[in-house]
Amino acid sequence: MQVDSSIIRIPPHHYIHVLDQNTNIARVEIGPLTYIRQDNERVLFPPVRMIMVPPRHYCVVSNPVARDDDNEVLFDQSGQAKLRHADLEIRLTRDPFPLYPGEEIQQNVTPLQIVYPDTALRLQALLDFEDEGRVKRVAGDEWLFEGPGTYIPRKEVVVLETIKATVIRENQAIRLRARKEGKDRGGVQRVTGEEWLVSKVGAYLPGAHEEVIDIVNAFILTDKKALHVRALRPFKDAGGRERRTGEEWLVTMADREAHIPSVAEEVVGVVNVTTLSSRQYCVILDPVGTDGKPQLGQKKVVKGELSFFLQPGEELENGIQSVYVLSEEEGLVLRAVEAFHDTEVRSNIRAEASLRNILLIHAIQTCLLYLLDLAAFSPSNFQ
């Protein structure tokens, strides 16, 4: 259709803009209508279809017209529609409507966003406003719109991201960090950057000021494996014991069957059990005492049959050693390397360093010099 024609036929649900060249004011003509153009008027474009927003859809109009309480368009004294410049208006399902001169479609007709269960939208306020629940929001506030539901957009709000719940299974936990100071979902006050664990089985939807860092799997403890952990900062462990920074300890099956390291501790490694048979023994260097502290410079003899875990800081001297099996005609010549109280004989003997004794039994805290055959034994060899 030629826009310079004097007769313009406007179909139903269509409209045109007509410019009065005397006043330079444009107006809207809505069909169905046969419009006869005056000599001082100019049709700006052929008839176009009105904007139709179907159910569960919306569109965004920039520079919308101003309306009164009865939703009628306001005009100024010259007859031009008043516009709310640099403003936005979100229009939901309604009757087909035209665009007044100056109005523009910023976002075409778009389906409303459906938020499914265990999902949420993280929203941020762009302007100060009061929402439908009469909650006052200020620019910069963040909150969640949790599903299930249909999110109705607002011009004052922007959607930052879609958050999905994290499923926590048995022997699992999620590690969270606070984006800003506030209360978590459990009502605990958190400071910015603080980290904590959530181990409750099920779906966990992080709050607006929480972020999921990682999923932590538990270490399964058995009678053959233990966990060596170290404290990163002072805290109270799962057993209720106070730990200091740098302190190391073992978590065994006697404590719990599965251990999830907290944010205040790190796993140094897995410790395998040490097993001694009835014909084996070992010497432990720097053994841990009853107070849980290492006895530096000390040694401890452990005889089989026995299974145990080496505590942090402990190590074996020469590994697992075999006992010496002597026949009736054999013996060991031993030398004491330090003063000790011999409990292997019936009478109490105080052995001094460098004292040489002929013993028919095995003393663990001594070192072997040589093996003699008793049949060839001669006292003159020790003069």
C-alpha positions in Angstrom: 0.0 0.0 0.0 1.3 3.4 -0.9 1.6 5.7 2.1 1.2 8.8 -0.1 -2.3 7.7 -1.1 -5.1 9.9 0.0 -7.2 7.0 1.2 -5.7 4.5 3.6 -7.6 1.3 4.5 -6.6 0.1 7.9 -7.6 -3.6 8.6 -8.7 -4.7 12.1 -5.9 -5.0 14.7 -3.7 -2.7 12.6 -2.6 0.9 13.0 -0.8 3.8 11.3 1.0 6.9 12.5 -0.1 10.2 10.9 2.1 13.3 11.1 0.4 16.7 11.1 3.0 18.8 9.1 1.6 22.0 10.5 2.1 21.1 14.1 4.7 18.4 13.7 2.7 16.1 16.0 2.1 12.5 15.1 -0.9 10.6 16.2 -2.2 7.0 16.0 -5.1 5.8 13.8 -6.5 2.4 14.7 -8.4 0.0 12.4 -10.8 -1.1 11.2 -10.9 2.3 9.5 -10.8 3.9 6.1 -8.7 6.9 6.7 -8.8 9.9 4.3 -5.5 11.8 4.5 -5.6 15.6 4.5 -3.2 17.7 2.5 -1.2 18.8 5.6 -0.8 15.2 6.8 1.6 12.5 6.0 1.2 8.8 6.7 4.6 7.6 8.2 4.2 3.9 7.3 1.7 1.5 5.9 -0.8 -0.3 8.3 1.1 -2.6 10.7 -0.3 -5.3 13.0 -0.8 -4.4 16.6 1.4 -6.0 19.2 -0.3 -9.2 20.5 0.9 -10.8 23.7 -0.5 -14.3 24.2 -1.0 -15.9 27.6 2.1 -16.6 29.6 4.2 -14.2 27.5 5.4 -10.7 27.9 7.2 -7.9 26.0 9.3 -4.9 27.0 8.4 -1.4 25.7 10.9 1.5 26.1 9.7 5.1 26.4 6.1 4.0 27.2 3.2 6.4 27.2 2.0 7.8 30.5 -1.5 6.6 31.7 -3.9 7.8 34.4 -5.6 5.8 37.1 -8.1 4.5 34.6 -5.3 3.3 32.3 -6.1 5.9 29.7 -3.3 7.5 27.7 -2.4 11.0 28.8 -2.0 13.8 26.2 -0.4 17.2 26.5 -2.0 20.5 25.4 -0.9 20.1 21.8 -2.5 16.6 21.6 0.7 14.6 21.7 0.9 11.5 23.8 3.0 12.0 26.9 6.0 9.6 27.1 8.0 8.4 30.1 11.3 8.9 28.5 14.2 6.5 29.3 11.7 4.3 31.2 10.7 0.7 30.6 7.3 -1.0 30.8 6.7 -4.8 30.9 3.4 -5.7 29.3 1.8 -9.0 30.0 -1.2 -10.7 28.3 -3.7 -8.1 27.1 -5.7 -7.0 24.1 -3.7 -6.1 21.0 -2.3 -2.7 21.4 -0.5 -0.2 19.0 2.7 1.6 19.7 2.3 5.4 20.1 4.8 7.7 18.4 8.1 7.5 20.4 7.4 4.0 21.9 9.7 1.2 20.9 9.8 -2.5 21.4 13.0 -3.2 23.4 12.3 -7.0 23.8 10.0 -8.9 21.6 7.2 -11.1 22.8 8.9 -13.7 25.0 7.5 -16.7 27.0 7.5 -16.2 30.8 10.2 -18.1 32.6 9.1 -21.3 34.4 11.1 -22.1 37.6 11.1 -25.8 38.3 11.3 -27.5 41.7 14.8 -27.5 43.3 15.7 -24.5 41.1 15.8 -20.8 41.8 16.5 -17.5 40.1 19.1 -15.2 41.7 17.7 -11.7 41.3 19.2 -8.3 41.8 17.4 -5.0 42.3 18.3 -2.2 39.9 16.1 0.4 41.6 14.6 0.9 45.0 11.0 -0.5 45.1 8.5 -2.4 47.2 7.5 -5.8 45.9 4.2 -7.6 46.1 4.9 -8.9 49.5 5.5 -5.3 50.7 9.2 -6.1 51.2 11.3 -3.1 50.5 14.2 -3.6 48.1 17.1 -1.3 47.6 19.4 -1.1 44.6 22.0 -3.9 44.8 19.9 -6.3 46.9 20.0 -9.9 45.9 17.5 -12.6 46.7 16.1 -15.9 45.3 12.9 -16.7 43.5 12.5 -20.4 44.3 10.5 -22.8 42.2 8.1 -24.3 41.4 6.5 -21.2 39.9 6.4 -18.7 37.0 8.6 -15.7 37.3 6.9 -12.4 36.4 9.7 -9.9 35.4 9.9 -6.4 36.7 11.7 -3.4 35.2 13.4 -2.8 38.6 14.9 -6.4 38.7 17.4 -8.2 36.7 18.0 -12.0 36.6 21.6 -12.8 37.4 21.6 -16.6 37.1 19.6 -19.8 37.4 20.6 -21.9 40.4 20.0 -25.6 40.7 20.0 -27.6 43.9 22.9 -29.8 44.7 22.0 -33.4 45.7 23.9 -34.6 48.8 24.2 -38.3 49.0 25.2 -40.6 51.9 28.8 -40.0 53.0 28.9 -36.7 51.1 28.9 -33.0 52.0 29.0 -29.8 50.0 31.4 -27.0 50.8 29.9 -23.5 50.8 31.3 -20.0 50.9 29.5 -16.8 52.0 29.4 -14.1 49.3 28.5 -11.5 51.8 27.7 -11.2 55.5 24.4 -12.6 56.5 22.6 -15.7 57.7 22.7 -19.0 55.9 19.7 -21.3 55.4 20.3 -22.8 58.8 20.0 -19.4 60.4 23.7 -19.2 61.3 25.4 -15.8 61.0 28.2 -15.9 58.4 30.8 -13.4 57.5 32.1 -12.7 53.9 34.4 -15.4 52.8 33.5 -17.9 55.5 33.3 -21.5 54.5 31.3 -24.4 56.0 30.0 -27.8 55.2 26.4 -29.1 54.8 26.1 -32.9 55.0 22.3 -33.4 55.4 21.2 -35.9 52.8 18.9 -34.5 50.1 18.7 -31.6 47.7 20.3 -28.4 49.0 19.5 -25.1 47.3 22.2 -22.4 48.1 21.0 -19.1 49.3 21.3 -15.8 47.4 24.6 -15.1 49.3 26.0 -18.6 49.2 28.1 -20.4 46.6 28.9 -24.1 46.2 32.7 -24.6 46.1 33.0 -28.3 46.0 31.4 -31.7 46.8 33.4 -33.4 49.5 33.3 -37.2 49.7 33.9 -39.1 52.9 36.9 -41.3 53.5 35.8 -44.8 54.4 37.8 -46.1 57.4 38.5 -49.8 58.0 40.5 -51.8 60.4 43.4 -51.6 57.9 43.3 -47.9 57.0 43.3 -44.7 59.0 43.3 -41.1 58.0 46.1 -38.7 58.9 44.7 -35.1 59.2 46.1 -31.7 60.1 44.3 -28.7 61.6 44.4 -25.5 59.5 43.2 -23.3 62.3 41.9 -23.7 65.8 38.6 -25.5 65.9 36.7 -28.3 67.7 36.7 -31.6 65.8 33.8 -34.0 65.2 34.8 -35.8 68.5 34.4 -32.6 70.5 38.2 -32.2 71.0 39.8 -28.8 70.7 42.5 -28.7 68.0 45.2 -26.1 67.5 46.7 -24.9 64.2 49.2 -27.4 62.8 48.2 -30.2 65.1 48.1 -33.6 63.5 46.2 -36.8 64.5 44.8 -40.0 63.2 41.1 -40.8 62.6 40.5 -44.5 62.8 37.6 -46.8 62.6 37.3 -46.7 66.4 36.3 -43.0 66.0 33.9 -43.3 63.1 33.4 -45.5 60.0 33.4 -42.6 57.5 35.1 -39.2 58.0 34.3 -36.0 56.1 37.1 -33.5 56.5 35.9 -30.2 57.8 36.9 -26.8 56.3 39.3 -26.4 59.2 41.4 -29.5 58.5 43.2 -31.1 55.6 44.0 -34.7 54.8 47.7 -35.4 54.9 47.4 -39.0 53.7 46.0 -42.5 54.4 47.9 -44.6 56.9 48.0 -48.4 56.4 48.0 -50.7 59.4 51.3 -52.2 60.7 50.9 -55.9 61.5 53.4 -58.0 63.5 53.4 -61.7 63.7 54.4 -63.7 66.8 58.0 -63.8 65.4 58.3 -60.1 64.6 59.0 -56.9 66.4 59.7 -53.3 65.6 61.3 -50.2 67.2 59.3 -47.0 67.0 61.2 -43.7 67.0 59.7 -40.6 68.7 56.6 -42.5 70.0 53.5 -40.6 70.9 52.8 -40.6 74.7 49.5 -41.0 76.6 49.1 -37.2 76.4 49.0 -37.4 72.6 52.3 -35.6 72.2 55.5 -37.2 70.6 58.3 -38.1 72.9 61.2 -36.8 70.9 64.4 -38.9 71.1 62.6 -41.8 72.8 62.2 -45.3 71.4 59.5 -47.9 72.0 59.6 -51.6 71.3 56.5 -53.3 70.0 56.2 -57.1 69.9 53.9 -59.3 67.9 51.3 -60.6 67.5 49.8 -57.1 67.1 48.3 -54.7 64.6 48.6 -50.9 65.1 48.7 -47.6 63.2 51.8 -45.3 63.3 50.8 -42.0 64.8 51.8 -38.7 63.1 55.5 -38.1 63.7 56.3 -41.8 64.5 58.5 -44.0 62.3 60.0 -47.4 62.4 63.7 -47.9 63.0 64.9 -50.5 60.4 61.3 -51.5 59.7 59.8 -54.7 60.9 62.4 -57.1 62.2 62.4 -60.8 62.9 63.2 -62.3 66.3 66.2 -64.5 66.7 65.3 -68.2 67.1 68.0 -70.0 69.2 68.5 -73.7 69.6 69.5 -75.3 72.9 73.1 -75.0 72.0 73.1 -71.4 70.8 73.1 -68.0 72.5 73.5 -64.3 71.8 76.2 -61.9 73.0 74.6 -58.6 73.6 75.8 -55.1 74.5 73.7 -52.4 76.2 73.8 -49.2 74.3 72.1 -47.3 77.2 71.1 -47.8 80.8 67.9 -49.7 81.2 66.0 -52.0 83.5 66.1 -55.6 82.2 62.7 -57.3 82.7 63.5 -60.4 80.7 65.2 -62.2 83.6 63.8 -63.2 87.0 66.4 -61.3 89.1 66.6 -57.5 88.7 69.8 -56.6 86.9 70.9 -53.0 86.4 72.9 -53.0 83.1 75.3 -50.2 82.5 76.5 -49.0 79.1 79.3 -51.1 77.5 78.7 -54.0 80.0 79.0 -57.3 78.1 76.7 -60.0 79.2 75.9 -63.5 77.9 72.2 -64.0 77.8 70.1 -66.9 76.7 67.1 -64.7 76.0 66.4 -61.9 73.5 66.6 -58.3 74.8 64.9 -55.9 72.4 66.7 -52.7 73.4 70.1 -54.0 72.5 72.1 -54.6 69.3 73.6 -57.8 68.2 77.4 -58.2 68.2 77.9 -61.8 67.1 76.5 -65.3 67.4 78.5 -68.1 69.1 78.1 -71.8 69.2 77.9 -72.9 72.9 79.7 -76.1 72.1 82.8 -74.1 71.2 82.4 -71.6 74.1 85.6 -71.0 76.1 85.9 -68.5 79.0 89.5 -67.6 77.9 88.0 -65.7 74.9 86.7 -63.1 77.4 89.8 -62.4 79.4 
